[in-house]
Amino acid sequence: MFRQLFRVPLIAVALAACAQARRQKMEDISPPMQPARTFTVMGNWVLATPPDSTAFAGAQSVLLSLTSTSFVLTANYPGKPPFVISGDARAKPEGGLITLTPRQTIQDGRVVDPNPDFVAGRQVTVIATAAGPSMVFAHQDNPKLPTSIWARPAEAEAAGIIKSAKDTLPPRKP
């Protein structure tokens, strides 16, 4: 008899605990993530990957302005004039394969020897994808090379990557 009396409250407590756990679990479900509002790779970007792990070792900042037909890459090195690479682009707003073909490299107003990774006339092809304020470049030809992460200027400024988003280039034809 004692066992039966003990069993009834134990079962009642267990049922109440299960019901409470089920209610708690339902309340803990987070609202769904908000999807990114933009998915375009076009526009202005700031290299968020540390430049020393890219072709721009030593740069304080690297800016990219990309349209469907042209690009301008500007690398800012301490104590030197900006290093600007401009050229043709083949890109779609939604990303995918992007082909950049440098035409010229300018530093201090003069055409200079290019960065070895950006030789005039030699195409550079990357796979690009963007969501909201972030974009990723991955090398198509050599997947062992590191990817690079790019941020929109406002987010790069908020993260301390650049001093001011006003210093970035507007999209333009070189």
Rosetta constraint file for C-alpha pairs under 8 A:
AtomPair CA 1 CA 5 HARMONIC 6.30 0.50
AtomPair CA 2 CA 6 HARMONIC 6.13 0.50
AtomPair CA 3 CA 7 HARMONIC 6.01 0.50
AtomPair CA 4 CA 8 HARMONIC 6.44 0.50
AtomPair CA 5 CA 9 HARMONIC 7.17 0.50
AtomPair CA 6 CA 10 HARMONIC 6.37 0.50
AtomPair CA 7 CA 11 HARMONIC 6.07 0.50
AtomPair CA 8 CA 12 HARMONIC 6.21 0.50
AtomPair CA 9 CA 13 HARMONIC 6.05 0.50
AtomPair CA 10 CA 14 HARMONIC 6.14 0.50
AtomPair CA 11 CA 15 HARMONIC 6.13 0.50
AtomPair CA 12 CA 16 HARMONIC 6.16 0.50
AtomPair CA 13 CA 17 HARMONIC 6.08 0.50
AtomPair CA 14 CA 18 HARMONIC 6.20 0.50
AtomPair CA 15 CA 19 HARMONIC 6.19 0.50
AtomPair CA 16 CA 20 HARMONIC 6.13 0.50
AtomPair CA 17 CA 21 HARMONIC 6.05 0.50
AtomPair CA 18 CA 22 HARMONIC 6.10 0.50
AtomPair CA 19 CA 23 HARMONIC 6.26 0.50
AtomPair CA 20 CA 24 HARMONIC 6.07 0.50
AtomPair CA 21 CA 25 HARMONIC 6.06 0.50
AtomPair CA 22 CA 26 HARMONIC 6.33 0.50
AtomPair CA 23 CA 27 HARMONIC 6.36 0.50
AtomPair CA 24 CA 28 HARMONIC 6.25 0.50
AtomPair CA 25 CA 29 HARMONIC 6.76 0.50
AtomPair CA 36 CA 131 HARMONIC 5.59 0.50
AtomPair CA 36 CA 132 HARMONIC 4.80 0.50
AtomPair CA 37 CA 131 HARMONIC 7.56 0.50
AtomPair CA 37 CA 132 HARMONIC 5.83 0.50
AtomPair CA 38 CA 130 HARMONIC 7.85 0.50
AtomPair CA 38 CA 131 HARMONIC 5.94 0.50
AtomPair CA 38 CA 132 HARMONIC 4.90 0.50
AtomPair CA 38 CA 133 HARMONIC 7.99 0.50
AtomPair CA 39 CA 93 HARMONIC 7.67 0.50
AtomPair CA 39 CA 94 HARMONIC 6.01 0.50
AtomPair CA 39 CA 129 HARMONIC 7.62 0.50
AtomPair CA 39 CA 130 HARMONIC 5.09 0.50
AtomPair CA 39 CA 131 HARMONIC 4.58 0.50
AtomPair CA 39 CA 132 HARMONIC 6.02 0.50
AtomPair CA 40 CA 93 HARMONIC 4.67 0.50
AtomPair CA 40 CA 94 HARMONIC 4.97 0.50
AtomPair CA 40 CA 95 HARMONIC 6.68 0.50
AtomPair CA 40 CA 129 HARMONIC 7.94 0.50
AtomPair CA 40 CA 130 HARMONIC 5.98 0.50
AtomPair CA 40 CA 131 HARMONIC 7.31 0.50
AtomPair CA 41 CA 66 HARMONIC 7.55 0.50
AtomPair CA 41 CA 92 HARMONIC 7.72 0.50
AtomPair CA 41 CA 93 HARMONIC 5.44 0.50
AtomPair CA 41 CA 94 HARMONIC 6.32 0.50
AtomPair CA 41 CA 95 HARMONIC 5.69 0.50
AtomPair CA 41 CA 128 HARMONIC 7.26 0.50
AtomPair CA 41 CA 129 HARMONIC 6.74 0.50
AtomPair CA 41 CA 130 HARMONIC 5.63 0.50
AtomPair CA 41 CA 135 HARMONIC 6.84 0.50
AtomPair CA 42 CA 65 HARMONIC 7.63 0.50
AtomPair CA 42 CA 66 HARMONIC 5.20 0.50
AtomPair CA 42 CA 67 HARMONIC 5.30 0.50
AtomPair CA 42 CA 68 HARMONIC 7.05 0.50
AtomPair CA 42 CA 93 HARMONIC 5.70 0.50
AtomPair CA 43 CA 65 HARMONIC 5.56 0.50
AtomPair CA 43 CA 66 HARMONIC 5.22 0.50
AtomPair CA 43 CA 67 HARMONIC 6.39 0.50
AtomPair CA 43 CA 170 HARMONIC 7.62 0.50
AtomPair CA 43 CA 171 HARMONIC 5.77 0.50
AtomPair CA 44 CA 63 HARMONIC 7.30 0.50
AtomPair CA 44 CA 64 HARMONIC 5.71 0.50
AtomPair CA 44 CA 65 HARMONIC 4.51 0.50
AtomPair CA 44 CA 66 HARMONIC 6.50 0.50
AtomPair CA 44 CA 152 HARMONIC 6.36 0.50
AtomPair CA 44 CA 153 HARMONIC 6.87 0.50
AtomPair CA 44 CA 168 HARMONIC 7.13 0.50
AtomPair CA 44 CA 169 HARMONIC 6.72 0.50
AtomPair CA 44 CA 170 HARMONIC 6.60 0.50
AtomPair CA 44 CA 171 HARMONIC 6.45 0.50
AtomPair CA 45 CA 63 HARMONIC 5.79 0.50
AtomPair CA 45 CA 64 HARMONIC 5.03 0.50
AtomPair CA 45 CA 65 HARMONIC 6.37 0.50
AtomPair CA 45 CA 150 HARMONIC 5.85 0.50
AtomPair CA 45 CA 151 HARMONIC 5.42 0.50
AtomPair CA 45 CA 152 HARMONIC 4.80 0.50
AtomPair CA 45 CA 153 HARMONIC 5.96 0.50
AtomPair CA 46 CA 61 HARMONIC 7.25 0.50
AtomPair CA 46 CA 62 HARMONIC 5.84 0.50
AtomPair CA 46 CA 63 HARMONIC 4.61 0.50
AtomPair CA 46 CA 64 HARMONIC 6.23 0.50
AtomPair CA 46 CA 150 HARMONIC 5.40 0.50
AtomPair CA 46 CA 151 HARMONIC 5.22 0.50
AtomPair CA 46 CA 152 HARMONIC 6.14 0.50
AtomPair CA 46 CA 153 HARMONIC 5.92 0.50
AtomPair CA 46 CA 156 HARMONIC 6.52 0.50
AtomPair CA 46 CA 168 HARMONIC 7.94 0.50
AtomPair CA 47 CA 51 HARMONIC 7.33 0.50
AtomPair CA 47 CA 61 HARMONIC 6.80 0.50
AtomPair CA 47 CA 62 HARMONIC 5.35 0.50
AtomPair CA 47 CA 63 HARMONIC 6.32 0.50
AtomPair CA 47 CA 64 HARMONIC 7.75 0.50
AtomPair CA 47 CA 148 HARMONIC 7.35 0.50
AtomPair CA 47 CA 149 HARMONIC 6.26 0.50
AtomPair CA 47 CA 150 HARMONIC 4.50 0.50
AtomPair CA 47 CA 151 HARMONIC 6.41 0.50
AtomPair CA 48 CA 148 HARMONIC 7.52 0.50
AtomPair CA 48 CA 149 HARMONIC 5.35 0.50
AtomPair CA 48 CA 150 HARMONIC 4.95 0.50
AtomPair CA 48 CA 151 HARMONIC 5.94 0.50
AtomPair CA 48 CA 156 HARMONIC 7.09 0.50
AtomPair CA 48 CA 161 HARMONIC 6.78 0.50
AtomPair CA 49 CA 53 HARMONIC 7.36 0.50
AtomPair CA 49 CA 54 HARMONIC 7.81 0.50
AtomPair CA 49 CA 148 HARMONIC 5.59 0.50
AtomPair CA 49 CA 149 HARMONIC 5.25 0.50
AtomPair CA 49 CA 150 HARMONIC 7.00 0.50
AtomPair CA 50 CA 54 HARMONIC 7.37 0.50
AtomPair CA 51 CA 55 HARMONIC 7.29 0.50
AtomPair CA 51 CA 56 HARMONIC 5.33 0.50
AtomPair CA 51 CA 57 HARMONIC 5.16 0.50
AtomPair CA 51 CA 58 HARMONIC 6.61 0.50
AtomPair CA 51 CA 59 HARMONIC 6.02 0.50
AtomPair CA 51 CA 60 HARMONIC 7.46 0.50
AtomPair CA 51 CA 61 HARMONIC 7.29 0.50
AtomPair CA 51 CA 62 HARMONIC 7.55 0.50
AtomPair CA 52 CA 56 HARMONIC 6.35 0.50
AtomPair CA 52 CA 57 HARMONIC 3.85 0.50
AtomPair CA 52 CA 58 HARMONIC 5.85 0.50
AtomPair CA 52 CA 59 HARMONIC 7.47 0.50
AtomPair CA 53 CA 57 HARMONIC 6.60 0.50
AtomPair CA 53 CA 146 HARMONIC 7.76 0.50
AtomPair CA 54 CA 146 HARMONIC 7.77 0.50
AtomPair CA 54 CA 148 HARMONIC 7.53 0.50
AtomPair CA 55 CA 115 HARMONIC 7.87 0.50
AtomPair CA 55 CA 117 HARMONIC 6.58 0.50
AtomPair CA 56 CA 62 HARMONIC 7.61 0.50
AtomPair CA 56 CA 75 HARMONIC 7.00 0.50
AtomPair CA 58 CA 77 HARMONIC 6.45 0.50
AtomPair CA 59 CA 75 HARMONIC 6.06 0.50
AtomPair CA 59 CA 76 HARMONIC 5.43 0.50
AtomPair CA 59 CA 77 HARMONIC 4.40 0.50
AtomPair CA 59 CA 78 HARMONIC 7.02 0.50
AtomPair CA 60 CA 75 HARMONIC 7.58 0.50
AtomPair CA 60 CA 76 HARMONIC 5.59 0.50
AtomPair CA 60 CA 77 HARMONIC 5.50 0.50
AtomPair CA 60 CA 78 HARMONIC 6.59 0.50
AtomPair CA 61 CA 75 HARMONIC 5.93 0.50
AtomPair CA 61 CA 76 HARMONIC 5.34 0.50
AtomPair CA 61 CA 77 HARMONIC 7.40 0.50
AtomPair CA 61 CA 161 HARMONIC 7.39 0.50
AtomPair CA 61 CA 162 HARMONIC 6.80 0.50
AtomPair CA 62 CA 73 HARMONIC 6.98 0.50
AtomPair CA 62 CA 74 HARMONIC 5.56 0.50
AtomPair CA 62 CA 75 HARMONIC 4.36 0.50
AtomPair CA 62 CA 76 HARMONIC 6.25 0.50
AtomPair CA 63 CA 72 HARMONIC 7.99 0.50
AtomPair CA 63 CA 73 HARMONIC 5.64 0.50
AtomPair CA 63 CA 74 HARMONIC 5.05 0.50
AtomPair CA 63 CA 75 HARMONIC 6.44 0.50
AtomPair CA 63 CA 168 HARMONIC 6.54 0.50
AtomPair CA 63 CA 169 HARMONIC 7.28 0.50
AtomPair CA 64 CA 71 HARMONIC 7.06 0.50
AtomPair CA 64 CA 72 HARMONIC 5.77 0.50
AtomPair CA 64 CA 73 HARMONIC 4.58 0.50
AtomPair CA 64 CA 74 HARMONIC 6.49 0.50
AtomPair CA 64 CA 169 HARMONIC 7.58 0.50
AtomPair CA 65 CA 71 HARMONIC 5.50 0.50
AtomPair CA 65 CA 72 HARMONIC 5.18 0.50
AtomPair CA 65 CA 73 HARMONIC 6.54 0.50
AtomPair CA 65 CA 169 HARMONIC 6.32 0.50
AtomPair CA 65 CA 170 HARMONIC 6.68 0.50
AtomPair CA 65 CA 171 HARMONIC 5.17 0.50
AtomPair CA 65 CA 172 HARMONIC 7.36 0.50
AtomPair CA 66 CA 70 HARMONIC 6.13 0.50
AtomPair CA 66 CA 71 HARMONIC 4.53 0.50
AtomPair CA 66 CA 72 HARMONIC 6.73 0.50
AtomPair CA 66 CA 89 HARMONIC 7.70 0.50
AtomPair CA 66 CA 171 HARMONIC 6.33 0.50
AtomPair CA 67 CA 71 HARMONIC 6.22 0.50
AtomPair CA 67 CA 89 HARMONIC 7.23 0.50
AtomPair CA 67 CA 91 HARMONIC 7.38 0.50
AtomPair CA 67 CA 171 HARMONIC 6.67 0.50
AtomPair CA 67 CA 172 HARMONIC 7.52 0.50
AtomPair CA 67 CA 173 HARMONIC 7.96 0.50
AtomPair CA 68 CA 89 HARMONIC 6.13 0.50
AtomPair CA 68 CA 90 HARMONIC 5.75 0.50
AtomPair CA 68 CA 91 HARMONIC 4.75 0.50
AtomPair CA 68 CA 92 HARMONIC 5.99 0.50
AtomPair CA 68 CA 93 HARMONIC 7.07 0.50
AtomPair CA 69 CA 88 HARMONIC 5.68 0.50
AtomPair CA 69 CA 89 HARMONIC 4.53 0.50
AtomPair CA 69 CA 90 HARMONIC 5.53 0.50
AtomPair CA 69 CA 91 HARMONIC 6.93 0.50
AtomPair CA 70 CA 86 HARMONIC 7.54 0.50
AtomPair CA 70 CA 87 HARMONIC 5.72 0.50
AtomPair CA 70 CA 88 HARMONIC 4.26 0.50
AtomPair CA 70 CA 89 HARMONIC 4.43 0.50
AtomPair CA 70 CA 90 HARMONIC 7.48 0.50
AtomPair CA 70 CA 100 HARMONIC 7.87 0.50
AtomPair CA 70 CA 172 HARMONIC 7.73 0.50
AtomPair CA 70 CA 173 HARMONIC 5.82 0.50
AtomPair CA 70 CA 174 HARMONIC 6.97 0.50
AtomPair CA 71 CA 86 HARMONIC 5.67 0.50
AtomPair CA 71 CA 87 HARMONIC 5.62 0.50
AtomPair CA 71 CA 88 HARMONIC 6.14 0.50
AtomPair CA 71 CA 89 HARMONIC 6.00 0.50
AtomPair CA 71 CA 100 HARMONIC 7.32 0.50
AtomPair CA 71 CA 172 HARMONIC 7.85 0.50
AtomPair CA 71 CA 173 HARMONIC 7.13 0.50
AtomPair CA 71 CA 174 HARMONIC 7.08 0.50
AtomPair CA 72 CA 84 HARMONIC 6.85 0.50
AtomPair CA 72 CA 85 HARMONIC 5.74 0.50
AtomPair CA 72 CA 86 HARMONIC 4.38 0.50
AtomPair CA 72 CA 87 HARMONIC 6.74 0.50
AtomPair CA 72 CA 173 HARMONIC 7.98 0.50
AtomPair CA 72 CA 174 HARMONIC 6.59 0.50
AtomPair CA 73 CA 84 HARMONIC 5.66 0.50
AtomPair CA 73 CA 85 HARMONIC 5.07 0.50
AtomPair CA 73 CA 86 HARMONIC 6.29 0.50
AtomPair CA 74 CA 82 HARMONIC 6.33 0.50
AtomPair CA 74 CA 83 HARMONIC 5.60 0.50
AtomPair CA 74 CA 84 HARMONIC 4.46 0.50
AtomPair CA 74 CA 85 HARMONIC 6.42 0.50
AtomPair CA 75 CA 82 HARMONIC 5.77 0.50
AtomPair CA 75 CA 83 HARMONIC 5.06 0.50
AtomPair CA 75 CA 84 HARMONIC 6.44 0.50
AtomPair CA 76 CA 80 HARMONIC 7.45 0.50
AtomPair CA 76 CA 81 HARMONIC 7.12 0.50
AtomPair CA 76 CA 82 HARMONIC 4.80 0.50
AtomPair CA 76 CA 83 HARMONIC 6.38 0.50
AtomPair CA 77 CA 81 HARMONIC 7.22 0.50
AtomPair CA 77 CA 82 HARMONIC 6.64 0.50
AtomPair CA 77 CA 83 HARMONIC 7.73 0.50
AtomPair CA 81 CA 107 HARMONIC 6.15 0.50
AtomPair CA 81 CA 108 HARMONIC 5.45 0.50
AtomPair CA 82 CA 107 HARMONIC 6.01 0.50
AtomPair CA 82 CA 108 HARMONIC 7.05 0.50
AtomPair CA 83 CA 105 HARMONIC 7.13 0.50
AtomPair CA 83 CA 106 HARMONIC 6.09 0.50
AtomPair CA 83 CA 107 HARMONIC 4.91 0.50
AtomPair CA 83 CA 108 HARMONIC 7.84 0.50
AtomPair CA 84 CA 105 HARMONIC 5.54 0.50
AtomPair CA 84 CA 106 HARMONIC 5.15 0.50
AtomPair CA 84 CA 107 HARMONIC 6.31 0.50
AtomPair CA 85 CA 102 HARMONIC 6.50 0.50
AtomPair CA 85 CA 103 HARMONIC 7.62 0.50
AtomPair CA 85 CA 104 HARMONIC 5.96 0.50
AtomPair CA 85 CA 105 HARMONIC 4.43 0.50
AtomPair CA 85 CA 106 HARMONIC 6.51 0.50
AtomPair CA 85 CA 114 HARMONIC 7.86 0.50
AtomPair CA 85 CA 118 HARMONIC 7.74 0.50
AtomPair CA 86 CA 102 HARMONIC 5.59 0.50
AtomPair CA 86 CA 103 HARMONIC 5.97 0.50
AtomPair CA 86 CA 104 HARMONIC 5.83 0.50
AtomPair CA 86 CA 105 HARMONIC 6.54 0.50
AtomPair CA 86 CA 174 HARMONIC 5.83 0.50
AtomPair CA 87 CA 100 HARMONIC 6.92 0.50
AtomPair CA 87 CA 101 HARMONIC 5.50 0.50
AtomPair CA 87 CA 102 HARMONIC 4.21 0.50
AtomPair CA 87 CA 103 HARMONIC 4.58 0.50
AtomPair CA 87 CA 104 HARMONIC 6.78 0.50
AtomPair CA 87 CA 174 HARMONIC 6.65 0.50
AtomPair CA 88 CA 100 HARMONIC 5.88 0.50
AtomPair CA 88 CA 101 HARMONIC 5.13 0.50
AtomPair CA 88 CA 102 HARMONIC 6.43 0.50
AtomPair CA 88 CA 103 HARMONIC 7.17 0.50
AtomPair CA 89 CA 98 HARMONIC 7.04 0.50
AtomPair CA 89 CA 99 HARMONIC 5.58 0.50
AtomPair CA 89 CA 100 HARMONIC 4.61 0.50
AtomPair CA 89 CA 101 HARMONIC 6.28 0.50
AtomPair CA 90 CA 98 HARMONIC 5.69 0.50
AtomPair CA 90 CA 99 HARMONIC 5.12 0.50
AtomPair CA 90 CA 100 HARMONIC 6.67 0.50
AtomPair CA 91 CA 95 HARMONIC 6.70 0.50
AtomPair CA 91 CA 96 HARMONIC 7.74 0.50
AtomPair CA 91 CA 97 HARMONIC 6.85 0.50
AtomPair CA 91 CA 98 HARMONIC 4.79 0.50
AtomPair CA 91 CA 99 HARMONIC 6.69 0.50
AtomPair CA 92 CA 96 HARMONIC 7.21 0.50
AtomPair CA 92 CA 98 HARMONIC 7.53 0.50
AtomPair CA 94 CA 129 HARMONIC 7.19 0.50
AtomPair CA 94 CA 130 HARMONIC 7.56 0.50
AtomPair CA 95 CA 127 HARMONIC 7.34 0.50
AtomPair CA 95 CA 128 HARMONIC 5.12 0.50
AtomPair CA 95 CA 129 HARMONIC 5.10 0.50
AtomPair CA 95 CA 130 HARMONIC 6.99 0.50
AtomPair CA 96 CA 127 HARMONIC 5.20 0.50
AtomPair CA 96 CA 128 HARMONIC 5.18 0.50
AtomPair CA 96 CA 129 HARMONIC 6.32 0.50
AtomPair CA 97 CA 125 HARMONIC 6.68 0.50
AtomPair CA 97 CA 126 HARMONIC 5.77 0.50
AtomPair CA 97 CA 127 HARMONIC 4.56 0.50
AtomPair CA 97 CA 128 HARMONIC 6.32 0.50
AtomPair CA 97 CA 140 HARMONIC 7.96 0.50
AtomPair CA 98 CA 125 HARMONIC 5.59 0.50
AtomPair CA 98 CA 126 HARMONIC 5.40 0.50
AtomPair CA 98 CA 127 HARMONIC 6.10 0.50
AtomPair CA 98 CA 128 HARMONIC 6.70 0.50
AtomPair CA 99 CA 123 HARMONIC 6.37 0.50
AtomPair CA 99 CA 124 HARMONIC 5.67 0.50
AtomPair CA 99 CA 125 HARMONIC 4.39 0.50
AtomPair CA 99 CA 126 HARMONIC 6.59 0.50
AtomPair CA 100 CA 123 HARMONIC 5.65 0.50
AtomPair CA 100 CA 124 HARMONIC 5.17 0.50
AtomPair CA 100 CA 125 HARMONIC 6.30 0.50
AtomPair CA 101 CA 120 HARMONIC 6.96 0.50
AtomPair CA 101 CA 121 HARMONIC 5.69 0.50
AtomPair CA 101 CA 122 HARMONIC 5.92 0.50
AtomPair CA 101 CA 123 HARMONIC 4.53 0.50
AtomPair CA 101 CA 124 HARMONIC 6.35 0.50
AtomPair CA 102 CA 118 HARMONIC 6.24 0.50
AtomPair CA 102 CA 119 HARMONIC 6.44 0.50
AtomPair CA 102 CA 120 HARMONIC 4.73 0.50
AtomPair CA 102 CA 121 HARMONIC 5.75 0.50
AtomPair CA 102 CA 122 HARMONIC 6.86 0.50
AtomPair CA 102 CA 123 HARMONIC 7.18 0.50
AtomPair CA 103 CA 120 HARMONIC 4.81 0.50
AtomPair CA 103 CA 121 HARMONIC 6.05 0.50
AtomPair CA 104 CA 111 HARMONIC 6.68 0.50
AtomPair CA 104 CA 114 HARMONIC 7.50 0.50
AtomPair CA 104 CA 120 HARMONIC 5.80 0.50
AtomPair CA 105 CA 111 HARMONIC 5.53 0.50
AtomPair CA 105 CA 112 HARMONIC 5.78 0.50
AtomPair CA 105 CA 113 HARMONIC 6.98 0.50
AtomPair CA 105 CA 114 HARMONIC 5.52 0.50
AtomPair CA 105 CA 120 HARMONIC 7.83 0.50
AtomPair CA 106 CA 110 HARMONIC 5.24 0.50
AtomPair CA 106 CA 111 HARMONIC 4.41 0.50
AtomPair CA 106 CA 112 HARMONIC 5.68 0.50
AtomPair CA 107 CA 111 HARMONIC 6.47 0.50
AtomPair CA 107 CA 112 HARMONIC 6.38 0.50
AtomPair CA 114 CA 118 HARMONIC 6.13 0.50
AtomPair CA 114 CA 119 HARMONIC 5.62 0.50
AtomPair CA 114 CA 120 HARMONIC 7.29 0.50
AtomPair CA 115 CA 119 HARMONIC 6.56 0.50
AtomPair CA 118 CA 122 HARMONIC 7.07 0.50
AtomPair CA 118 CA 124 HARMONIC 7.45 0.50
AtomPair CA 125 CA 139 HARMONIC 6.79 0.50
AtomPair CA 125 CA 140 HARMONIC 6.18 0.50
AtomPair CA 125 CA 141 HARMONIC 7.45 0.50
AtomPair CA 126 CA 137 HARMONIC 5.95 0.50
AtomPair CA 126 CA 138 HARMONIC 5.48 0.50
AtomPair CA 126 CA 139 HARMONIC 4.68 0.50
AtomPair CA 126 CA 140 HARMONIC 5.17 0.50
AtomPair CA 126 CA 141 HARMONIC 7.95 0.50
AtomPair CA 127 CA 136 HARMONIC 7.96 0.50
AtomPair CA 127 CA 137 HARMONIC 5.61 0.50
AtomPair CA 127 CA 138 HARMONIC 5.10 0.50
AtomPair CA 127 CA 139 HARMONIC 6.22 0.50
AtomPair CA 127 CA 140 HARMONIC 5.94 0.50
AtomPair CA 128 CA 135 HARMONIC 6.86 0.50
AtomPair CA 128 CA 136 HARMONIC 5.55 0.50
AtomPair CA 128 CA 137 HARMONIC 4.68 0.50
AtomPair CA 128 CA 138 HARMONIC 6.52 0.50
AtomPair CA 129 CA 135 HARMONIC 5.58 0.50
AtomPair CA 129 CA 136 HARMONIC 5.53 0.50
AtomPair CA 129 CA 137 HARMONIC 7.02 0.50
AtomPair CA 130 CA 134 HARMONIC 5.62 0.50
AtomPair CA 130 CA 135 HARMONIC 4.09 0.50
AtomPair CA 130 CA 136 HARMONIC 6.44 0.50
AtomPair CA 131 CA 135 HARMONIC 6.50 0.50
AtomPair CA 133 CA 151 HARMONIC 5.58 0.50
AtomPair CA 133 CA 152 HARMONIC 5.10 0.50
AtomPair CA 133 CA 155 HARMONIC 6.79 0.50
AtomPair CA 134 CA 149 HARMONIC 7.05 0.50
AtomPair CA 134 CA 150 HARMONIC 5.71 0.50
AtomPair CA 134 CA 151 HARMONIC 4.71 0.50
AtomPair CA 134 CA 152 HARMONIC 6.53 0.50
AtomPair CA 135 CA 149 HARMONIC 5.83 0.50
AtomPair CA 135 CA 150 HARMONIC 4.98 0.50
AtomPair CA 135 CA 151 HARMONIC 6.35 0.50
AtomPair CA 136 CA 147 HARMONIC 6.79 0.50
AtomPair CA 136 CA 148 HARMONIC 5.73 0.50
AtomPair CA 136 CA 149 HARMONIC 4.68 0.50
AtomPair CA 136 CA 150 HARMONIC 6.16 0.50
AtomPair CA 137 CA 147 HARMONIC 5.51 0.50
AtomPair CA 137 CA 148 HARMONIC 5.18 0.50
AtomPair CA 137 CA 149 HARMONIC 6.52 0.50
AtomPair CA 137 CA 150 HARMONIC 7.90 0.50
AtomPair CA 138 CA 143 HARMONIC 7.09 0.50
AtomPair CA 138 CA 145 HARMONIC 7.84 0.50
AtomPair CA 138 CA 146 HARMONIC 7.10 0.50
AtomPair CA 138 CA 147 HARMONIC 4.56 0.50
AtomPair CA 138 CA 148 HARMONIC 6.71 0.50
AtomPair CA 139 CA 143 HARMONIC 5.60 0.50
AtomPair CA 139 CA 145 HARMONIC 6.49 0.50
AtomPair CA 139 CA 146 HARMONIC 7.63 0.50
AtomPair CA 139 CA 147 HARMONIC 6.80 0.50
AtomPair CA 151 CA 155 HARMONIC 6.22 0.50
AtomPair CA 151 CA 156 HARMONIC 5.68 0.50
AtomPair CA 152 CA 156 HARMONIC 6.13 0.50
AtomPair CA 153 CA 157 HARMONIC 6.07 0.50
AtomPair CA 153 CA 162 HARMONIC 7.90 0.50
AtomPair CA 153 CA 164 HARMONIC 7.97 0.50
AtomPair CA 153 CA 165 HARMONIC 4.89 0.50
AtomPair CA 153 CA 168 HARMONIC 6.88 0.50
AtomPair CA 154 CA 158 HARMONIC 6.26 0.50
AtomPair CA 154 CA 165 HARMONIC 5.46 0.50
AtomPair CA 155 CA 159 HARMONIC 6.10 0.50
AtomPair CA 156 CA 160 HARMONIC 6.20 0.50
AtomPair CA 156 CA 161 HARMONIC 5.09 0.50
AtomPair CA 156 CA 162 HARMONIC 5.99 0.50
AtomPair CA 156 CA 165 HARMONIC 7.48 0.50
AtomPair CA 157 CA 161 HARMONIC 5.78 0.50
AtomPair CA 157 CA 162 HARMONIC 5.01 0.50
AtomPair CA 157 CA 163 HARMONIC 5.86 0.50
AtomPair CA 157 CA 164 HARMONIC 5.71 0.50
AtomPair CA 157 CA 165 HARMONIC 5.79 0.50
AtomPair CA 164 CA 168 HARMONIC 7.91 0.50
